[in-house]
Amino acid sequence: MRASGKTTVVVLGSTGRILNRHSVDATEKLNLLGQNSGNLVFQYAANGLFAGPIVNVARSELPYRKFSTIPDVGALVFPAANHIRLGADWTSLSGFLRRSRVPLIVLGLGAQAPDLDGRLDVIDQLRADATLMDFIAALREKAAFISVRGHYTQTVCQALGLRDVEVL
């Protein structure tokens, strides 16, 4: 897990493939992908951004509970995708992020975009989602850097109290 004298980058998510994919059924594969096969491309790209040793922490990789056993972790990288959305429960993820003692780098955080007429209603609904707002608070507390997918997500983040974000 460690090259001599180098810190380890931990990436939340796979290497861009599902390990032991033949041992899980299609439903479990979709669950591992977050119901979106595009996540594999995003995770693959995230792994290519950093030099040195990388350890992936995910259900299909090193288990989350073993994160604390990784030596010399320099950063926790979170390829975030469309995590700002209604109906998701990020309670466990928020707790994991809060327990981390290393800089958190969030890549490509996205908000599900409705039609423009529904934007304000969606922001109000997002604000009313306690688990989502706890996730936003965890990002605000822990992230050293947050990039977002576009201006819409930047607007949503600002409305939810997450102000220091960079548009990719």
ABEGO torsion letter per residue (X at the ends): XBBBGBBBBBBBEBAGBBBGAAABBAAAAAAAAGGBAAAAAAAAAAAAABBEBBBBBBAABBBAAAAAABBGBABBBBBAEBABBBGBBAAAAAAAAAABABBBBBBGBBBBBBBAAAAAAAAAAAAABAAAAAAAAAAAAABABBBBABAAAAAAAAAAGBABBBBX
